[in-house]
């Protein structure tokens, strides 16, 4: 703890979801599976966007950054929870708790800002399609990303510095699976009026503001789509926003659900369960939403897999070419699959 704090404790206890020993293996397996799916799914999205030049556009630039932030979001909370279950311990150090809270707030803020920036990009693409490339140029995209990072980092730093000023009582059990800011503030013995005011003000400005921007962008998008005469044109315009709109809906609905569940029931356990949705489940679902509902991503993924397959065939062919011709002919005569691959490879070389 800080030297000025009256308590001598240097750690918190994360109570998690259940203290039943029989449920711990189930919780561990479930969260490990979800975490791995979220990490590898978002890494795949980043890899596809980087490797395919057709996806080097503002929309996919922000999507790749959103995938990176989602990896950070889940990695901030889940690995520590899995470690505690594995070690049969609920301890997290004071410093570790502060660091976890900082990166959790940072990731949540970045998610919020990136979804807003992506809504603005869709607004420009649909409402001003002829000027989209000029408006959403690389310089503006980089500037919007930089502002999002700066705003999120400053907000996160403000909250964590204010927590450092608090004095904590002997009851340092956090009824959550990670160091959630509101739960930490409630454990303090000192006056928390200023902390609560800053949290509410930040929620209004840094959550309500971007959400209002998203609503404004989509109101203009809907207005522009309604002016399109053909049904096919309307469907095509709306399909470019469907994936983003789905993620926005999930993110804000689950965030609102966390707030309402904690305010209505005053139950930390129900709040912890609701928090799983936007800290774990949504980062896992985002790759599926953007890959299953997005033709560009699916086409790029197919091209990436085809390139990997061709490279594998070329490698096997080059290995076979090291042997004498009579060995290769004898091997090919007994393996039709390899022969087909050799013929395919020779055709690709001719092409």
N, C-alpha and C positions, 0 to 999 in steps of 0.2 A: 504494500500500500504506500501511498504518499506519506512522507514524514509528518505532515501536518494533520493527518487523520488520527482520530482517537483510537481506532481499532488496530489491533496487531495482526489481523488476518491478511494474508497475501494471496488468497485464492477464493474463487467462487465454486459453487456446486451446481451443475446443470442436471436438473431432475429428469429431463427428457419426457417421454410419453408414458412409460410404465416402469414400475419397479419390480414387476413379476419376472423372476429369472427364466421362466419357461418361455416368455414372449421375446426375450432378448435375441435369440438366434433368428427368429422370424423377422424382427425389426431390422437386424443387421443385414440379412439376405435381401430384404425388400429394398432398403435404402442403398445398398451397394449396387444392386441391379439398376435402379433408377439413376444413380449417379454415373455409372459407366455408360449407360445409354445416352444421358445428357451430354457428357463430355465427348464421346466418340461421334455422336450425331452432329454436334456443333462444330467439331473439328473437321468433319466431312464437308459441311457447308462451306467453311473457310477454304478448305483445299480445293473444292470445285470452283469457287469464285476466283481464287488466285490463278488456277491453272487454265481457265478458259477466258480468252480475250473477249468473247461475246458478252461476258458478264461484267466487264470493266465499265460499269455505269454508276451514276450516283446511288440508285436504289440498292444495288448489290454491294456497293462500297459500305453503305450504312448497315446493310444486313450482315456483312462479315464482321463488322465491329459489334453489332448486337450479339452475334454468336460468341464472340470473344468475351464479352461482358457476362453472358449467361454462364460460360464456363467458370469465370471468376466468382459469379454469384453462388453457384452450387459448391464450388471448392472452398468458399469461405466458411461454410457451416457443416457440410456433411462429413468431410474427413475427420474432423475432431469428434463428432458424435460417434462415428464408426470406431475410432481409436478408443474412446471411453467404454464402448460396449465390449470391445475385444479385451481390454485390460480390466474390465469389471470395475471401472472407476468413473466418478462423476465430476472429477476435479478439473478446473481450468484456472490457470494463474490469473492474477489481476491484470498483468501486462498483456497476457494472451487474450483476455476478455475485451480489453480496450481496443486492441488491434483488430480483433474479430468484428467488433461493433463498427469500427471505422470503415473497414472494407465492405461490410454488409450495407451500410448507408451509402457508400460510394457506388456500389454496384446497382442498388435500387434506384438511385438518382440518375445514373447513366442510362439505365433501361428506360426510365421515364422520358428523359431528354431525347434519346435516340428514336423512340417511337414517335415523338412530336416532330422531329426533323424528317423522318420518313413520311409522315403525313403531309408535311409541307412539300416534299419532293413529288408526291402523288398529285397534290393540288396543282403544282406548276405543270406537270406532265399532261394532265387532263384538261385543265382550264387554259393553259397557254402552250400547247404542244409545239408550235413553230419556234418558240423562244426557249424551250426547255434546256437545250444544250448550252445556250448562251447564259441563261440565268444560273443554272446548276453547274457551273464550271468547276474544275478541280480546286481552284483557290477558295471559292465559297464553301465547297464541301469540307475542305480541310479546316476552314475557319469555324464552321458550325460544329464540327467534331471537337475542335480545341475548346470552344466556349462551353460545350457540354461537359468536358472533362474538368475544366476550371471551376464551373459552377458546382458540380457534384463534389469535387474535392474540397472546396471551401465550405460547403454545407456540412460535409462529413467531419471536417476538421473542427468546425465550430461546436458541433454536438459533443465530440469526444473531449475537447478541451474543457467544456462545461461539466462533463461527468467527472473529470479529474479533480474538480474543485469540491466535489461532494464528499461528505463523511459517511461511511457505511457502518451500520450496526453489526451486532454479532450474527444476526440472521442473514446469511449471505447465500441462501439457496434460491436459484433462479428457476422458476417452474416452466422451463422452456428447453428446447434442444440446442439453443445457441444464445449468445449474449445479446438479447433484444434490448434496444435502448430504453423503451418504456418500462420494462421489467427491472432494469438496473436502477433507474431513477426512483421507482417505488420502494426499493430496498434501502434507500439513503435515510440517514437519521437527520441530516441537516435540511434546511429549507430548500424545497425544490420548485418554488413558485416560478422563478426565472427560467429554469429548465423546461417546465411545462409550457410556459408562454412561448419560448423559442421553438419548441416542437410543434405547437399548434400553428404558429406563424409560418414556419417552414413548410408545414403540410399544405397550408392554404396557398402560399406563393409558388413553391417548387413542385407541388403535385396538382393543385387546382389550376395554376397558370398554364402548364403544358396541356392539361386535359381540355381547357378552354380553347387552346390553339388547335388541338386535334378536332374538336367539335366544329370550329369555324372552318377549318380546311375541308372537312367532309360535307359541311353544308354547301360550300361552293362547288364541291365535286358533284354532289347530287343535283344541284341546280344546272350544272353544265351537262350532265348525263341526260337529264330530262329534255334538254333542247336538241338532243340527237334524234334524227327522224327514224332511222332504221333500228329494228329490234336487235339485229346482229351487232350493230355499232354500239348500242347501249350495253349489251352483254360483254363485248370485248373491253370496253372502257371500265366496267365494274369489275371484271375478272382481274385486272391489274391491281386492284385494291383489296381483293377478297382476303388474301393471306394476311396482309397487314391489319386489316379490320378485325380479323379473328383473334390475332395476338393482342391487339388493344383491348378488345372485349374481355378476354380472359384475364389480362393483367389488372385492369381497373376493377372488374367485378370481384376478383379474389381479394384484392387489396381492400376494397370496400367491405367485403365479407368479413375480413379479419377485424376491421375497425368496429363493425356493428356487433360481431359476436362478442368481442371483449367488452364493449360498452353495455350491451344488453344483459349478458349473463354474468359479467364480472368474473368469469372463469378463465384462469390462465391456461388450463388444459385445453379448452375449446379453442382458444386463441392460437395455441401452439399447433393444433391440428390444422386450423385454417391457414396458418402461415406456410405449411408444407406445400400448399397449392402454388403460391407465387414464388417461393424460394427453390422448389425442387421440381414440381410437376410441370410448370410452364416452361422452364428452360429445357426440359426433356421433350415437351410437345412441339416447341418451335421448329426444330429441324423437320419434323414430320409434316407440320402445317405448310412450311415453305417448299418442301420437296414434293409432296403429294398434290398440292394445289397450284403448282407453278411449273408450266411447261418448259420455261427456259432452264430451270434448275434440273429438271428431269433429262432434257436433251444434253446438257453439259455433263451430267453424271454418266450418261450412256457413252458420250465421247471419251470421257476419262477412263471408263472401264475398257473400252475398245482399245485405247492406246496402251493400257497396261497389258491387255491380252496379246496384242501384237508384239510388244517388247518381250513378253514371256516366250512366244513362239520363236522370235528371232534369236533369243538366247539359246533355246534348245537346238535350233538348226545349226548355230555356230559351234555348239558342242559336238554335234554329230559330224560336222565337216572335218573334225580333227582325225577321224578314223579313216582307214582305207576304204575305197569305193566298194569293194566286195563285201566288207562288213556292213556297210550302210545298206546295200541292196538286200542282203540277207535279213537284216533287221526290219527293213520296210516291208518285205514280203510276208513277214509274220505279224506285223502290227499295222492294220489299216488306218488306225487313228492318227499315228505319226505320219503316215503317207499322205493323208488328207491335209494335215497341217503343213507338210512340206510343199504340197501343190498350192495351198492357199498362200503360203509365204512367197513362192515363186511368182504367183499372180500379182501380189502386192508390189513386188520389186519391179515387174514389168510395167505396171500402172504408174 
